[in-house]
Each structure stands twice: as structure tokens, then as C-alpha cells.
Amino acid sequence: MSAMRHRPIPGSSGIVRTMSLLGDPVLHAVCEPVTEFGPPLARLVEDMFATMYEARGVGLAANQIGVPSRVFVFDCPDDEEVRHLGHVVNPVLVEADGITVRGAEGCLSLPGLEAGTPRFDHAVVEGATVTGEPVRIAGTGFFARCLQHECDHLEGRVYTDRLTGLRRARVLRAARRASWARTG
């Protein structure tokens, strides 16, 4: 317990960066693997936490702040309200299975919008920490949704890419009309 007390709060030394919004090319391209583990990567993760908390999100991928690197951070509850806090460098979604649940999903790159999006109820991601140590993160329910959502970002996909028909048309129309929409 006392060891936790002396650790800094993630993002407390970070800088809030500008959010990339739907339509920004960085959100729609596959991110590059991280090859350098060191202070710049640690700063990026700190900035990502700071940005995620400022935007009141539960997850954030590096390309959402304009950095096309395979990194995401999270501070997300599961369906039992257990908090999951961490980051993954070079994540690989190694399992996504179980029942498919259509649940409300939003994205910090599409502020104020959400849509019922199908996701598996169980997910496992493997990757590394900022120091290069191997990490394996398993989640269920809402946290599994978060893991799948962030892995999608690193492949250049946003949740609207998983929608079809009227549900997709509605959210994309709302995005075009949003105050933050890119014009021109």
C-alpha cells in the first residue's frame, strides 16, 4: 500500500496535447511500431494520460494526438466497476472472443457522439511497457470494448468503421454537422 502512495499519478507531469478529430489523416493510417524505448516514449505516455484525463476519456491511442506510433493508454472500468489503469506499447490483440455485445461507444476524436457498436465481450492484448517489459492485459465487458477500440485506432480505424446501415449513416451525419467538424 505505501509503495503506491509514492508513485506519481499517470499524466501528472504530462502536457495536454491537441486531439486529432475524425477526418484527420493520422486517424485513418496504420501506426508504426515503436523501436526506441526511452525518455521520449515515457514523455509521450505521460502526455497521453494528461490528454485523456483532460478530455474525460477512458482510453487514448497515440494517433489521437497526432503521433502515428503503436501506443495506447487506459484508465477504464470493467462491468464489475474494477478499475484498469495502464499503457501498452506495440499492442497486439491476441484474443477477442466470447459473445458479441452491441453497446454505446464513443471516441475522443468524435466528441459528443456515440453509437451502438458491436464488440466481443472478452479481449486480451499483449505488448510492452515504456521500459520494454512484456505485458499481457485481459479484459471483459466495457474494458474489453476499450482494448478493442484502442487497437482499432492503431490500425487506422475508428468505431464508425464497425457500423453499418442506418446506425453508421446517423453518426457520420452527426459528425459532419458537429461544431468540431473539419470544413472544406
Residue pairs with C-beta under 8 A, 6 or more apart in sequence:
10 45
10 46
10 49
10 73
10 75
10 85
10 87
11 46
11 47
11 48
11 49
11 50
11 51
11 52
11 53
12 46
12 50
13 46
14 43
14 46
14 47
14 48
14 49
14 50
14 51
15 46
15 47
15 50
16 47
16 50
16 51
16 54
17 47
17 48
17 50
17 51
17 65
17 66
18 65
18 66
19 51
19 55
19 64
19 65
19 108
19 109
19 111
20 26
20 27
20 63
20 64
20 65
20 66
20 109
21 27
21 109
21 110
21 111
21 180
21 181
21 182
22 107
22 109
22 110
22 158
22 160
22 175
22 181
22 182
23 181
23 182
24 66
24 109
24 182
26 63
26 66
26 67
26 68
27 63
27 64
27 109
27 153
27 156
27 158
28 156
28 157
28 158
29 63
29 68
29 156
30 154
30 155
30 156
31 61
31 62
31 63
31 68
31 69
31 70
31 153
31 154
31 155
31 156
32 68
32 69
32 70
33 69
33 70
33 90
34 41
34 69
34 70
34 71
34 89
34 90
34 128
37 89
37 128
37 130
37 131
37 132
41 71
41 89
41 130
42 130
44 62
44 67
44 69
44 71
45 71
45 73
45 87
45 130
47 65
48 60
48 62
48 65
48 71
48 72
48 73
48 87
49 60
49 73
49 75
49 87
51 60
51 64
51 65
52 58
52 59
52 60
52 73
52 75
52 108
53 75
55 108
55 111
57 108
58 74
58 75
58 76
58 77
58 146
59 72
59 73
59 74
59 75
59 76
59 146
59 147
59 149
59 150
60 72
60 73
60 74
60 108
60 150
61 71
61 72
61 150
61 153
61 154
62 68
62 69
62 70
62 71
62 72
62 154
63 69
63 153
63 154
63 156
64 108
64 109
64 153
70 89
70 90
70 91
70 127
70 154
71 87
71 88
71 89
71 90
71 154
72 87
72 88
72 91
72 150
72 151
72 153
72 154
73 86
73 87
74 84
74 85
74 86
74 87
74 143
74 146
74 147
74 150
75 83
75 84
75 85
76 83
76 84
76 139
76 142
76 143
76 146
77 83
77 84
77 142
77 143
78 84
78 139
78 140
78 141
78 142
78 143
78 144
79 140
79 141
79 142
79 143
80 141
82 143
84 137
84 139
84 143
84 146
86 135
86 137
87 129
87 130
88 125
88 127
88 128
88 129
88 135
88 137
89 127
89 128
89 129
89 130
89 132
90 127
90 128
91 125
91 126
91 127
91 150
91 151
91 154
92 125
92 126
92 127
92 151
93 123
93 124
93 125
93 147
93 148
93 151
94 124
94 125
94 126
95 122
95 123
95 124
95 138
96 119
96 120
96 122
96 123
96 124
96 144
96 148
97 120
97 122
98 120
98 121
98 122
98 140
98 144
99 120
99 121
100 118
100 119
100 120
100 121
101 118
101 119
101 120
101 121
101 141
101 145
102 116
102 117
102 118
103 116
103 117
103 119
103 142
103 145
104 114
104 115
104 116
104 117
105 114
105 115
105 116
105 117
105 119
105 145
105 149
105 159
106 113
106 114
106 159
107 113
107 149
107 158
107 159
109 158
110 158
110 159
110 160
110 171
110 175
110 178
111 178
111 180
112 178
113 171
113 174
113 175
113 178
114 171
115 159
115 160
115 163
115 167
115 168
115 170
115 171
116 167
117 145
117 159
117 162
117 163
118 162
119 144
119 145
119 148
119 149
119 162
120 144
120 148
121 140
121 141
121 144
122 138
122 139
122 140
122 144
123 138
123 139
123 144
123 147
123 148
124 136
124 137
124 138
124 139
124 147
125 136
125 137
125 147
125 151
126 134
126 135
126 136
126 137
127 134
127 135
128 134
128 135
129 135
137 147
139 146
139 147
149 159
152 158
152 159
152 161
152 162
160 168
160 171
160 172
160 175
163 171
175 181
